[in-house]
Amino acid sequence: MSTKFPSKGEVVRKWYVLDAENIVLGRLASQAATILMGKNKPIYTPFIDTGDHVVVINADKVRLTGNKEGQKLYRTHSGYPGGLKETQARKMRAVRPMRMVELAIQGMLPKNPLGKQMYRKLNVYSGDKHPHEAQKPVALGHLAATV
């Protein structure tokens, strides 16, 4: 008996909208990563991108627990000596709130070319409007566990 793997044409991609308002960042990121990888589908295969598209709205209203607002650091390095830059989560929310959500979700995806392909299906917006109405996205309620 041979195992049946989904071919490129068999994978049907849906669009989902996640509202990040008053949702803990890690819980939002894990739910979005699960959908992007396709782990919520019965045809999930680790080495094939079977995931769906995810649109995250209200990224600026995502919640951080504990003292993470002042203690969590986002680090970037220019590649030059002394080129390390650290940004607190409070400042990151004020300057680039969408990047906070993108980094959390990207960190939960595979670190390989397949993970980059999955990451391209993610769209994050700071307001409650998004330009993907033509794709007829399905709004997921308060992080529905049964996607």
N, C-alpha and C positions, 0 to 999 in steps of 0.2 A: 504494500500500500504506500503510495507516495503522498507527500504533504502538498497541499494546494496553496500557492502563494498568489496574492493579488497582483495582477498586472497593472500597468500604468492607467489603462482605460477603465478598469474596474473600480478604482478608488473615486468615490463621489465625495467632493469637498463641500461642506456646508459652511455657513458663516454664523458666528456667535458673537453676541455683545455681552460684555461683562461690565457692570456698573461698579466702580471702585469706591463709591461714596461710603464712608464709615466701615470699610472692610480692611482687615489686617493685611498688610502688604504680603507677608509670606503665604497666607492662605489663598489670596488672590493669585499669586505667582504660581503656586503649585497646581491650582485648578486650570489656569491658562496653559501651563506647560503640559499637563495631561492631555488637554484638547489638541494642542499643537503637535504632540507626538502621535496622537491617535490611540492612546491607551484606553480610551473610553469606547472603542469599537471592537467588535468581535474579530475583525480581520487584522488586528494589530500584529505587525511583524517588526522586530527590532531593527532590521537593516533596510526597511522600506518606509518611506515617508507616507503614512496613511492618515495623517492628521488633517484637521480642519483649520479654517481661518478664524482668528480671534481679533475682535475690536474691543479695546478697553477704553471706557469713557470715564470722566471725572477723576483722572489720575492725580490731580492736585488735592483731592479730598481723601486720599488713602490714609489709613491710620497706622501709626507705629506704636507698639506697646512699650511699657516701661520708660526708661530714660533714653531710648534710642534716638529721639529727636535731637538731643544734644551730644550724645556719645558716639553714635554710628558715624563712621568715616568712609567716604568714597575716595579711593586713591587712584591717581593717574600718574604715569611717569613719561617724561618726554624722551627718554633714552639717553640724555646727557647727564654727566655727573651733577648731582644736586638738583635734578629735575623732577623730584617727587612733589606732587601737589595733593594736599588733603583737603576735602570739603566736608563739612558737617551736614548731616541730613536736613537740618533746619534751613541751611543756606541752599542746599540742592533743591529742596521743595520750593523755595522762593524763586530760584533762577531757572531750573530745568525740572519741573515736577514729572514730566513724562519719562525722563531718563532714569529716574529712581525706579519706576515700575519696569521699564525695559531691562535694566540691569538685573533686577530680581528674577524676572522670567528667564532671561538669557542664562543666568547661572544655574537654572534647573534643567536646561536642555543639554543634550550630548555635546561634548567638546570635540567635534569632528565636522567634516563637510556636510554630513546629513543634518547635524544640529543647526548649521548656518542656513540650510535650506528651510528647516522648520521655522527658524527665527524670522525669515522673510515673510511669513504668513501672519505676523503680528503687527497690529496697528494700534497705537496708543495716542489718545487725545486728552488734553487737560480739561476741556469743557464737556458739556453734555451733547454736543453736536458732532456728527461725523459724516463724511461724504460717501458712505457705503450703503446708502438706502437702496440703490439699484440692485444690489446683491441679495436683498431681502433677508437680513440677518435675524436670527432667532435670539430674542433677549432671554438671557438666563437669569432667573430670579436670584434671590439672596444666595448666590453660589450653590446652585442646585447640585447635589451629589450624583443625581441620576441624569447625566447628560446624554 
